[in-house]
Amino acid sequence: MKNKDNISALSDQELIEKIKEEKAGLNKMTLNHAISPVENPAVIRVNRRNIARMLTVLNKRNKASK
C-alpha cells in the first residue's frame, strides 16, 4: 500500500485483513533483522508507517459512524 487513495478505497473488512497481514509481515521482518541484518532496514519503517496509515483510516471511519 503506497497510496492513501488505495487505502481509503478498501472496505473495513479488507482493511482489517490487510492490517493483520502487514503486522505478521512486520513481525517476521523484525525477527529476521534481529538474527541477521536486513539488506534495507528502511523497509521495516515503511511497513510500520503503512500499518499506521491503515489504522488511521479505520479509526476515522469508526469515529465518523458513531
C-alpha positions as CSV (number, residue, x, y, z in Angstrom):
1,M,0.0,0.0,0.0
2,K,1.8,3.1,-1.2
3,N,-1.1,5.4,-1.9
4,K,-3.6,6.8,0.6
5,D,-6.2,6.6,-2.1
6,N,-5.7,2.8,-2.3
7,I,-6.1,2.5,1.4
8,S,-9.2,4.6,1.6
9,A,-10.7,2.6,-1.3
10,L,-10.7,-0.6,0.8
11,S,-13.7,-1.7,2.8
12,D,-13.4,-2.0,6.6
13,Q,-13.2,-5.8,6.4
14,E,-10.4,-5.6,3.7
15,L,-8.6,-3.1,5.9
16,I,-8.7,-5.3,8.9
17,E,-7.4,-8.3,6.9
18,K,-4.6,-6.1,5.3
19,I,-3.6,-4.8,8.7
20,K,-3.3,-8.4,10.0
21,E,-1.2,-9.4,7.0
22,E,1.1,-6.4,7.3
23,K,1.6,-6.9,11.1
24,A,2.5,-10.5,10.5
25,G,5.0,-9.5,7.9
26,L,6.4,-6.8,10.1
27,N,6.9,-9.2,13.0
28,K,8.7,-11.6,10.6
29,M,10.9,-8.8,9.3
30,T,11.9,-7.6,12.8
31,L,12.7,-11.1,14.0
32,N,14.8,-11.7,10.9
33,H,16.5,-8.4,11.4
34,A,17.4,-9.3,14.9
35,I,19.0,-12.5,13.8
36,S,20.8,-11.2,10.7
37,P,20.7,-7.6,9.4
38,V,18.2,-6.9,6.7
39,E,19.6,-5.6,3.4
40,N,17.4,-2.5,3.6
41,P,16.3,-1.7,7.1
42,A,14.2,1.2,5.8
43,V,11.6,-1.3,4.7
44,I,10.7,-2.0,8.3
45,R,10.0,1.7,8.9
46,V,7.9,1.9,5.7
47,N,5.9,-1.2,6.7
48,R,5.3,0.2,10.1
49,R,4.1,3.5,8.7
50,N,1.8,1.8,6.2
51,I,0.2,-0.1,9.1
52,A,-0.3,3.3,10.9
53,R,-1.9,4.8,7.9
54,M,-4.4,1.9,7.6
55,L,-5.2,2.1,11.3
56,T,-5.8,5.8,11.0
57,V,-8.2,5.4,8.1
58,L,-10.0,2.6,10.0
59,N,-10.3,4.7,13.2
60,K,-11.6,7.8,11.3
61,R,-14.3,5.6,9.8
62,N,-15.3,4.2,13.1
63,K,-15.5,7.7,14.7
64,A,-17.5,9.0,11.8
65,S,-20.0,6.2,12.1
66,K,-20.7,6.9,15.8
